[in-house]
């Protein structure tokens, strides 16, 4: 762009330097001519179309939500198994130091947080085989013996 004395730009040689309303009308007409015929008369979505889309989204979300919640239950079971393996190590160390099994999990030095499963229930410890072995047990999500799925009991036996 040529410069005029004083640092301003000259508009000489440019056909139409500033946009005008006529320019906008011409551009709008050109864009309309490029638009396919089926889109020219379409105004928007009908109420029925919107409802159909919402129903489809609701079905998808309920299906995904069920999958996500079931993953949370299996994650709690996995966390409980990890805690129980840590307690098994504590019992093993106690057994090596004292040449006997502990009377309870507190004797191993485990904190109360470590002796609770992922559902907040206490992990049970009992000796087996005349004091030569032991069993760690979580009663699952329901806190009762037995159960299936996320309520299934988790048992870990030691030597």
Backbone as a chain_set.jsonl record, in Angstrom:
{"seq": "XXXXXXXXXXXXXXXXXXXXXXXXXXXXXXXXXXXXXXXXXXXXXXXXXXXXXXXXXXXXXXXXXXXXXXXXXXXXXXXXXXXXXXXXXXXXXXXXXXXXXXXXXXXXXXXXXXXXXXXXXXXXXXXXXXXXXXXXXXXXXXXXXXXXXXXXXXXXXXX", "coords": {"N": [[0.844, -1.165, 0.0], [0.666, 2.18, -0.904], [2.42, 4.902, 0.663], [1.561, 8.011, 2.101], [2.868, 11.312, 2.624], [3.489, 11.897, 6.034], [2.928, 9.529, 7.143], [0.551, 8.142, 6.73], [-1.582, 5.794, 5.072], [-2.279, 5.588, 1.635], [-5.346, 5.464, -0.16], [-5.586, 5.355, -2.796], [-6.012, 3.806, -5.921], [-7.204, 1.513, -4.971], [-10.152, -0.307, -5.403], [-12.513, -0.36, -3.768], [-12.179, 0.728, -0.808], [-13.407, 0.723, 1.769], [-15.752, -1.338, 3.5], [-19.108, -1.469, 2.481], [-22.707, -1.205, 2.841], [-23.799, -2.094, 0.493], [-21.793, -3.806, -0.431], [-21.973, -5.895, 1.448], [-24.524, -6.883, 0.864], [-24.122, -7.88, -1.709], [-22.246, -9.889, -1.198], [-23.777, -11.565, 0.441], [-25.749, -12.395, -1.361], [-24.149, -13.818, -3.167], [-23.291, -15.909, -1.485], [-25.729, -17.162, -0.969], [-26.27, -18.161, -3.462], [-24.424, -20.161, -3.594], [-25.294, -21.995, -1.774], [-26.735, -25.201, -1.294], [-29.838, -26.34, -2.761], [-31.611, -27.825, -1.083], [-31.038, -26.888, 1.439], [-31.81, -24.258, 1.513], [-34.53, -23.793, 2.117], [-34.822, -24.894, 4.595], [-35.466, -24.448, 7.987], [-34.933, -25.286, 10.651], [-34.762, -27.717, 13.354], [-37.431, -29.991, 14.047], [-39.734, -30.422, 16.792], [-40.202, -33.118, 17.279], [-37.944, -34.331, 16.157], [-35.955, -33.361, 17.864], [-36.756, -34.54, 20.285], [-36.408, -37.258, 19.656], [-33.624, -37.372, 19.356], [-32.865, -36.713, 21.997], [-33.91, -38.919, 23.399], [-32.357, -40.994, 22.334], [-29.82, -40.175, 23.27], [-30.311, -40.403, 26.055], [-30.673, -43.175, 26.343], [-28.129, -44.116, 25.594], [-26.547, -42.905, 27.623], [-27.567, -44.117, 29.947], [-26.797, -46.747, 29.523], [-23.974, -46.488, 29.413], [-23.561, -45.401, 31.956], [-24.284, -47.535, 33.636], [-22.222, -49.31, 33.048], [-20.014, -47.864, 34.011], [-20.564, -47.68, 36.787], [-20.483, -50.359, 37.541], [-17.839, -50.843, 37.172], [-16.74, -49.427, 39.265], [-17.429, -50.983, 41.489], [-15.93, -53.32, 41.026], [-13.425, -52.194, 41.195], [-13.278, -51.543, 43.902], [-13.205, -54.105, 44.991], [-10.752, -54.978, 43.962], [-9.04, -53.158, 45.249], [-9.421, -53.965, 47.896], [-8.309, -56.532, 47.793], [-5.64, -55.818, 47.325], [-5.055, -54.466, 49.744], [-5.345, -56.611, 51.489], [-3.25, -58.265, 50.66], [-1.11, -56.663, 51.449], [-1.515, -56.771, 54.23], [-1.03, -59.474, 54.569], [1.697, -59.548, 54.137], [2.503, -58.079, 56.37], [1.719, -59.849, 58.426], [3.394, -61.991, 57.817], [5.939, -60.819, 58.289], [5.684, -60.336, 61.056], [5.469, -62.96, 61.92], [8.023, -63.917, 61.27], [9.624, -62.407, 62.958], [8.688, -63.034, 65.545], [8.257, -65.738, 65.663], [5.736, -66.845, 65.724], [2.2, -66.693, 65.045], [0.339, -63.609, 64.874], [-2.031, -62.422, 67.375], [-4.069, -60.79, 66.584], [-4.764, -58.43, 63.895], [-3.906, -55.912, 64.653], [-1.701, -56.341, 66.22], [0.321, -56.669, 64.4], [1.11, -54.179, 63.769], [-0.353, -52.786, 61.988], [-2.342, -50.075, 60.847], [-5.632, -48.765, 61.702], [-6.91, -47.961, 59.401], [-5.645, -49.523, 57.495], [-6.604, -52.022, 58.141], [-9.202, -52.078, 57.373], [-11.57, -52.862, 54.814], [-12.285, -51.858, 51.386], [-14.917, -51.074, 51.516], [-15.275, -50.147, 54.022], [-15.591, -51.956, 56.065], [-14.32, -54.101, 58.674], [-11.437, -56.075, 58.101], [-11.285, -59.483, 58.599], [-9.343, -61.571, 60.765], [-8.168, -64.759, 61.345], [-6.788, -67.652, 62.938], [-5.751, -70.798, 61.545], [-5.571, -74.373, 60.96], [-4.611, -75.386, 63.432], [-3.106, -73.242, 64.431], [-1.016, -72.996, 62.68], [-1.486, -71.848, 60.254], [-3.292, -69.147, 58.663], [-6.15, -66.993, 58.031], [-7.353, -64.378, 56.081], [-10.147, -62.337, 55.761], [-12.594, -60.605, 53.911], [-15.848, -59.382, 53.976], [-17.058, -58.447, 51.722], [-19.092, -56.128, 49.75], [-21.605, -56.039, 51.013], [-21.132, -56.64, 53.669], [-21.767, -59.022, 54.9], [-21.677, -62.6, 55.422], [-21.056, -64.705, 52.59], [-22.669, -64.13, 49.406], [-22.756, -62.58, 46.13], [-21.18, -61.327, 43.134], [-20.337, -57.945, 43.613], [-20.772, -58.19, 46.285], [-19.585, -60.464, 47.093], [-17.623, -62.553, 49.22], [-14.182, -62.059, 50.076], [-11.389, -63.962, 50.356], [-8.242, -64.708, 51.777], [-5.635, -66.863, 52.208], [-3.018, -67.788, 54.424], [0.25, -69.233, 54.949]], "CA": [[0.0, 0.0, 0.0], [1.5, 3.379, -0.97], [2.366, 5.754, 1.846], [1.467, 9.446, 1.857], [3.648, 12.008, 3.656], [2.814, 11.977, 7.33], [2.815, 8.171, 7.637], [-0.749, 7.526, 6.463], [-1.664, 4.994, 3.861], [-3.155, 6.135, 0.605], [-6.347, 4.524, -0.654], [-5.642, 5.474, -4.238], [-5.747, 2.577, -6.637], [-8.05, 0.445, -4.468], [-11.49, -0.135, -5.962], [-13.488, -0.036, -2.731], [-11.373, 0.517, 0.398], [-14.212, 0.474, 2.966], [-16.943, -2.14, 3.236], [-20.375, -0.735, 2.535], [-23.881, -2.064, 2.915], [-23.956, -2.731, -0.818], [-20.852, -4.931, -0.487], [-22.534, -6.98, 2.249], [-25.65, -7.455, 0.124], [-23.568, -8.648, -2.823], [-21.644, -11.088, -0.622], [-24.871, -12.409, 0.913], [-26.357, -12.967, -2.561], [-23.217, -14.819, -3.682], [-23.329, -17.056, -0.594], [-26.996, -17.861, -1.176], [-26.213, -18.907, -4.715], [-23.569, -21.325, -3.371], [-25.981, -22.902, -0.856], [-27.556, -26.191, -1.995], [-31.275, -26.062, -2.754], [-32.323, -28.426, 0.03], [-30.779, -26.145, 2.672], [-32.352, -22.895, 1.445], [-35.852, -23.705, 2.724], [-34.828, -25.529, 5.913], [-35.371, -23.45, 9.053], [-34.397, -25.845, 11.884], [-35.239, -29.042, 13.717], [-38.774, -30.039, 14.624], [-39.785, -30.893, 18.168], [-40.1, -34.581, 17.244], [-36.535, -34.664, 15.919], [-35.213, -33.07, 19.097], [-37.118, -35.563, 21.275], [-35.759, -38.501, 19.246], [-32.198, -37.243, 19.7], [-32.747, -36.781, 23.453], [-34.159, -40.305, 23.816], [-31.152, -41.759, 21.973], [-28.78, -39.803, 24.231], [-30.658, -40.962, 27.36], [-30.392, -44.617, 26.303], [-26.669, -44.276, 25.612], [-26.02, -42.52, 28.932], [-27.927, -45.13, 30.943], [-25.957, -47.913, 29.268], [-22.613, -46.156, 29.853], [-23.578, -45.22, 33.408], [-24.264, -48.865, 34.245], [-20.866, -49.853, 32.887], [-19.106, -47.141, 34.898], [-20.826, -48.026, 38.181], [-20.011, -51.718, 37.794], [-16.376, -50.756, 37.257], [-16.421, -48.946, 40.608], [-17.538, -52.111, 42.41], [-14.775, -54.203, 40.839], [-12.243, -51.469, 41.685], [-13.249, -51.71, 45.363], [-12.754, -55.475, 45.264], [-9.31, -55.006, 43.691], [-8.373, -52.418, 46.324], [-9.452, -54.814, 49.087], [-7.299, -57.583, 47.597], [-4.318, -55.205, 47.536], [-4.888, -54.256, 51.188], [-5.171, -57.913, 52.137], [-1.882, -58.717, 50.365], [-0.24, -55.899, 52.347], [-1.667, -57.351, 55.569], [-0.362, -60.778, 54.544], [3.122, -59.253, 54.328], [2.667, -57.692, 57.786], [1.631, -61.074, 59.224], [4.618, -62.747, 57.541], [7.033, -60.179, 59.029], [5.442, -60.603, 62.48], [5.773, -64.368, 62.145], [9.481, -64.08, 61.208], [10.224, -61.773, 64.143], [8.228, -63.596, 66.825], [8.129, -67.182, 65.523], [4.34, -67.242, 65.959], [1.232, -65.821, 64.375], [-0.219, -62.589, 65.775], [-3.37, -62.705, 67.897], [-4.966, -60.019, 65.713], [-4.022, -57.616, 62.926], [-3.32, -54.746, 65.331], [-0.401, -56.759, 66.741], [1.32, -56.569, 63.33], [1.458, -52.775, 63.6], [-1.196, -52.206, 60.943], [-3.259, -49.045, 61.337], [-7.047, -49.107, 61.537], [-7.223, -47.743, 57.986], [-5.13, -50.669, 56.745], [-7.352, -53.236, 58.474], [-10.557, -51.958, 56.828], [-11.636, -53.073, 53.377], [-12.671, -50.672, 50.607], [-16.291, -50.707, 51.863], [-15.276, -49.632, 55.391], [-15.765, -53.05, 57.031], [-13.047, -54.629, 59.174], [-10.946, -57.331, 57.536], [-11.208, -60.447, 59.694], [-8.14, -62.399, 60.83], [-8.3, -65.908, 62.258], [-5.797, -68.7, 62.712], [-6.285, -72.063, 61.032], [-4.638, -75.51, 61.016], [-3.988, -75.491, 64.759], [-2.175, -72.142, 64.658], [0.074, -72.993, 61.696], [-1.89, -71.027, 59.114], [-4.262, -68.097, 58.99], [-7.071, -66.61, 56.966], [-7.838, -62.999, 56.053], [-11.438, -62.381, 55.069], [-13.446, -59.427, 53.779], [-17.2, -59.854, 53.695], [-17.561, -57.821, 50.505], [-19.828, -54.872, 49.812], [-22.764, -56.078, 51.907], [-20.689, -56.822, 55.049], [-22.327, -60.277, 55.419], [-21.093, -63.806, 54.835], [-21.645, -65.119, 51.321], [-22.961, -63.07, 48.449], [-22.23, -62.749, 44.773], [-20.837, -60.048, 42.503], [-19.535, -57.07, 44.48], [-21.014, -58.589, 47.678], [-18.904, -61.73, 47.325], [-16.553, -62.53, 50.209], [-12.817, -62.191, 49.554], [-10.623, -64.7, 51.361], [-6.827, -64.897, 51.474], [-5.073, -67.787, 53.201], [-1.575, -67.745, 54.609], [0.878, -70.535, 55.208]], "C": [[0.895, 1.235, 0.0], [1.317, 4.232, 0.277], [2.387, 7.214, 1.434], [2.333, 10.134, 2.908], [2.834, 12.142, 4.933], [2.551, 10.576, 7.878], [1.484, 7.498, 7.378], [-0.703, 6.77, 5.153], [-2.646, 5.633, 2.896], [-4.128, 5.064, 0.146], [-6.501, 4.626, -2.162], [-5.33, 4.137, -4.882], [-6.576, 1.408, -6.137], [-9.474, 0.71, -4.92], [-12.487, 0.309, -4.909], [-12.825, -0.255, -1.371], [-12.201, 0.191, 1.634], [-15.414, -0.382, 2.615], [-18.191, -1.282, 3.385], [-21.506, -1.729, 2.617], [-24.095, -2.768, 1.589], [-23.024, -3.939, -0.96], [-21.396, -6.132, 0.285], [-23.687, -7.661, 1.526], [-25.167, -8.326, -1.024], [-22.979, -9.966, -2.306], [-22.724, -12.068, -0.171], [-25.548, -13.108, -0.274], [-25.464, -14.053, -3.14], [-23.237, -16.08, -2.81], [-24.61, -17.847, -0.772], [-26.944, -18.682, -2.447], [-25.341, -20.153, -4.575], [-24.237, -22.367, -2.481], [-26.821, -23.893, -1.641], [-29.043, -25.911, -1.8], [-31.979, -26.613, -1.522], [-32.091, -27.689, 1.353], [-31.426, -24.757, 2.678], [-33.674, -22.769, 2.186], [-35.903, -24.287, 4.133], [-34.582, -24.481, 6.997], [-34.727, -23.992, 10.323], [-34.973, -27.225, 12.135], [-36.652, -28.951, 14.289], [-38.678, -30.573, 16.041], [-39.627, -32.41, 18.216], [-38.655, -35.005, 17.031], [-35.696, -34.435, 17.167], [-35.497, -34.126, 20.154], [-36.45, -36.891, 20.935], [-34.274, -38.472, 19.614], [-32.01, -37.355, 21.207], [-32.971, -38.196, 23.979], [-32.937, -41.171, 23.512], [-30.02, -41.449, 22.951], [-29.048, -40.389, 25.611], [-30.361, -42.458, 27.417], [-28.891, -44.865, 26.358], [-26.082, -43.964, 26.985], [-26.372, -43.549, 30.008], [-27.077, -46.388, 30.759], [-24.524, -47.66, 29.759], [-22.534, -45.998, 31.364], [-23.536, -46.552, 34.136], [-22.89, -49.494, 34.168], [-19.901, -49.186, 33.869], [-19.317, -47.524, 36.353], [-20.369, -49.445, 38.493], [-18.479, -51.744, 37.88], [-15.945, -50.286, 38.644], [-16.47, -50.067, 41.623], [-16.341, -53.045, 42.263], [-13.488, -53.519, 41.299], [-12.137, -51.585, 43.199], [-12.781, -53.107, 45.744], [-11.251, -55.599, 45.033], [-8.523, -54.291, 44.782], [-8.336, -53.253, 47.599], [-8.427, -55.929, 48.97], [-5.884, -57.035, 47.815], [-4.056, -54.97, 49.022], [-4.63, -55.574, 51.905], [-3.787, -58.495, 51.854], [-0.869, -57.959, 51.222], [-0.312, -56.426, 53.77], [-0.991, -58.714, 55.66], [1.144, -60.597, 54.742], [3.409, -58.86, 55.781], [2.642, -58.922, 58.686], [2.894, -61.911, 59.035], [5.802, -62.154, 58.315], [6.889, -60.416, 60.528], [5.849, -62.038, 62.82], [7.282, -64.612, 62.128], [10.155, -63.515, 62.46], [9.908, -62.532, 65.431], [8.06, -65.114, 66.805], [6.736, -67.689, 65.912], [3.432, -66.289, 65.191], [0.707, -64.782, 65.357], [-1.617, -62.995, 66.257], [-4.431, -61.958, 67.083], [-4.12, -59.134, 64.797], [-3.368, -56.394, 63.559], [-1.923, -55.081, 65.854], [0.688, -56.66, 65.676], [1.779, -55.131, 63.113], [0.645, -52.096, 62.511], [-2.145, -51.181, 61.553], [-4.702, -49.475, 61.092], [-7.478, -48.935, 60.083], [-6.78, -48.937, 57.142], [-5.942, -51.932, 56.992], [-8.812, -53.161, 58.043], [-10.521, -52.201, 55.326], [-12.134, -51.805, 52.68], [-14.089, -50.207, 50.913], [-16.399, -50.188, 53.291], [-15.501, -50.692, 56.454], [-14.396, -53.574, 57.45], [-12.7, -55.933, 58.458], [-10.718, -58.287, 58.695], [-9.923, -61.271, 59.587], [-8.43, -63.542, 61.791], [-7.254, -66.956, 61.882], [-6.491, -69.978, 62.265], [-5.21, -73.135, 61.178], [-3.895, -75.577, 62.354], [-2.939, -74.427, 65.009], [-1.024, -72.102, 63.677], [-0.254, -72.145, 60.473], [-2.894, -69.975, 59.564], [-5.112, -67.776, 57.768], [-7.458, -65.145, 57.151], [-9.123, -62.998, 55.248], [-12.115, -61.017, 55.094], [-14.822, -59.933, 53.377], [-17.84, -59.148, 52.507], [-18.368, -56.564, 50.774], [-20.984, -54.879, 50.789], [-22.38, -56.267, 53.37], [-21.236, -58.08, 55.7], [-21.624, -61.456, 54.759], [-21.817, -64.179, 53.551], [-21.845, -63.936, 50.394], [-22.372, -63.38, 47.096], [-21.98, -61.367, 44.177], [-19.968, -59.211, 43.426], [-19.738, -57.393, 45.962], [-20.303, -59.886, 48.034], [-17.772, -61.559, 48.337], [-15.205, -62.724, 49.526], [-11.986, -62.824, 50.655], [-9.188, -64.89, 50.867], [-6.254, -65.755, 52.575], [-3.554, -67.692, 53.225], [-1.049, -69.101, 55.006], [0.677, -71.034, 56.628]], "O": [[1.801, 1.33, 0.828], [0.239, 4.288, 0.868], [3.131, 7.609, 0.537], [2.517, 9.582, 3.994], [1.646, 12.461, 4.905], [2.003, 10.444, 8.972], [1.306, 6.351, 7.786], [0.092, 7.061, 4.26], [-3.695, 6.145, 3.287], [-3.772, 3.887, 0.073], [-7.427, 4.057, -2.741], [-4.452, 3.415, -4.41], [-6.649, 0.388, -6.821], [-9.953, 1.84, -4.828], [-13.234, 1.262, -5.132], [-12.916, -1.359, -0.833], [-11.731, -0.564, 2.485], [-16.032, -0.192, 1.567], [-18.302, -0.474, 4.307], [-21.305, -2.936, 2.482], [-24.527, -3.92, 1.563], [-23.403, -4.962, -1.531], [-21.287, -7.266, -0.18], [-23.812, -8.885, 1.571], [-25.734, -9.387, -1.286], [-23.187, -11.023, -2.9], [-22.593, -13.274, -0.382], [-25.88, -14.29, -0.187], [-25.957, -15.099, -3.562], [-23.203, -17.194, -3.333], [-24.587, -19.077, -0.73], [-27.509, -19.774, -2.51], [-25.493, -21.102, -5.344], [-23.789, -23.513, -2.438], [-27.545, -23.499, -2.554], [-29.45, -25.32, -0.8], [-32.854, -25.949, -0.967], [-32.871, -27.853, 2.291], [-31.573, -24.148, 3.738], [-33.924, -21.746, 2.824], [-36.932, -24.182, 4.8], [-33.613, -23.724, 6.935], [-34.038, -23.246, 11.018], [-35.59, -27.828, 11.257], [-37.017, -27.965, 14.929], [-37.646, -31.116, 16.437], [-38.973, -32.928, 19.121], [-38.191, -35.951, 17.668], [-34.82, -35.24, 17.483], [-34.581, -34.566, 20.849], [-35.971, -37.583, 21.833], [-33.741, -39.455, 20.13], [-31.084, -38.029, 21.657], [-32.29, -38.624, 24.911], [-32.53, -41.988, 24.338], [-29.334, -42.361, 23.412], [-28.113, -40.83, 26.279], [-29.854, -42.954, 28.424], [-28.434, -45.738, 27.097], [-25.207, -44.688, 27.461], [-25.556, -43.823, 30.888], [-26.684, -47.02, 31.739], [-23.933, -48.504, 30.432], [-21.554, -46.411, 31.984], [-22.837, -46.692, 35.14], [-22.442, -50.139, 35.116], [-19.073, -49.857, 34.485], [-18.343, -47.681, 37.09], [-19.911, -49.709, 39.605], [-17.904, -52.575, 38.583], [-14.9, -50.702, 39.143], [-15.641, -50.109, 42.532], [-15.795, -53.513, 43.262], [-12.558, -54.192, 41.745], [-11.035, -51.713, 43.733], [-12.042, -53.273, 46.714], [-10.553, -56.246, 45.813], [-7.462, -54.759, 45.195], [-7.331, -53.252, 48.309], [-7.744, -56.244, 49.945], [-5.038, -57.7, 48.412], [-2.959, -55.244, 49.508], [-3.802, -55.647, 52.813], [-3.209, -59.151, 52.72], [0.118, -58.539, 51.674], [0.711, -56.519, 54.45], [-0.442, -59.07, 56.703], [1.787, -61.392, 55.428], [4.426, -59.257, 56.35], [3.451, -59.032, 59.607], [3.407, -62.48, 59.998], [6.579, -62.89, 58.923], [7.885, -60.674, 61.204], [6.476, -62.301, 63.846], [7.774, -65.436, 62.899], [11.132, -64.075, 62.957], [10.765, -62.657, 66.307], [7.752, -65.711, 67.837], [6.583, -68.82, 66.372], [3.854, -65.22, 64.75], [0.637, -65.051, 66.556], [-2.293, -63.806, 65.625], [-5.551, -62.441, 66.918], [-2.895, -59.1, 64.919], [-2.369, -55.895, 63.041], [-1.06, -54.206, 65.924], [1.868, -56.574, 66.016], [2.724, -54.885, 62.363], [0.924, -50.953, 62.149], [-2.686, -51.391, 62.639], [-4.959, -50.433, 60.363], [-8.321, -49.686, 59.592], [-7.46, -49.316, 56.188], [-5.97, -52.823, 56.143], [-9.583, -54.081, 58.315], [-9.576, -51.805, 54.645], [-12.373, -50.791, 53.335], [-14.44, -49.067, 50.608], [-17.489, -49.825, 53.734], [-15.593, -50.361, 57.636], [-13.433, -53.504, 56.686], [-13.563, -56.783, 58.239], [-10.038, -57.946, 59.663], [-9.473, -61.62, 58.496], [-8.883, -63.32, 62.914], [-6.888, -67.128, 60.72], [-7.662, -70.207, 62.567], [-4.061, -72.823, 61.49], [-2.684, -75.799, 62.387], [-1.973, -74.676, 65.73], [-0.135, -71.262, 63.812], [0.653, -71.767, 59.731], [-3.287, -69.938, 60.731], [-4.84, -68.214, 56.65], [-7.843, -64.728, 58.243], [-9.184, -63.591, 54.171], [-12.203, -60.362, 56.133], [-14.939, -60.817, 52.529], [-19.052, -59.248, 52.312], [-18.337, -56.006, 51.871], [-21.322, -53.834, 51.346], [-23.225, -56.074, 54.244], [-21.182, -58.21, 56.923], [-21.052, -61.327, 53.677], [-23.029, -63.997, 53.431], [-21.255, -62.873, 50.585], [-21.593, -64.32, 46.935], [-22.507, -60.366, 44.661], [-18.976, -59.703, 43.963], [-18.972, -56.929, 46.806], [-20.41, -60.357, 49.166], [-17.055, -60.559, 48.321], [-15.091, -63.448, 48.538], [-11.89, -62.285, 51.757], [-8.954, -65.191, 49.696], [-6.371, -65.417, 53.753], [-2.901, -67.538, 52.193], [-1.809, -70.004, 55.355], [1.153, -72.115, 56.976]]}, "num_chains": 1, "name": "protein.A"}
